[in-house]
Amino acid sequence: MNDPEVKATLGMNLQRKFESCNMAVNQVFMLQGDSMQNTPLLLTDMINDGVRLLIYAGNADMMSNYMVHI
């Protein structure tokens, strides 16, 4: 993502450095309580009440791949 050609193609600022995990941003999420949750436990009542949902997880997602949701 730091390749100048990739940045130009995406219309990014060429001076900006890509970081795969910005720890300052990560810390803000964590301090707001926006961390990983055991969603099956949180959603059980909603599912039992008939609320339909979509689990969006891909086979190439390193943080939440489809194997976690099986």
HUWOCOR-V881643 format. One record per helix or strand of 2 or more residues. SS is the DSSP state (h for helix, s for strand). FROM is the first residue (numbers start at 0). TO is the last residue. If there is no record, write none. Layout:
{{SS,FROM,TO} {SS,FROM,TO}}
//
This chain:
{{h,3,9} {h,22,30} {h,38,47} {h,65,68}}
//
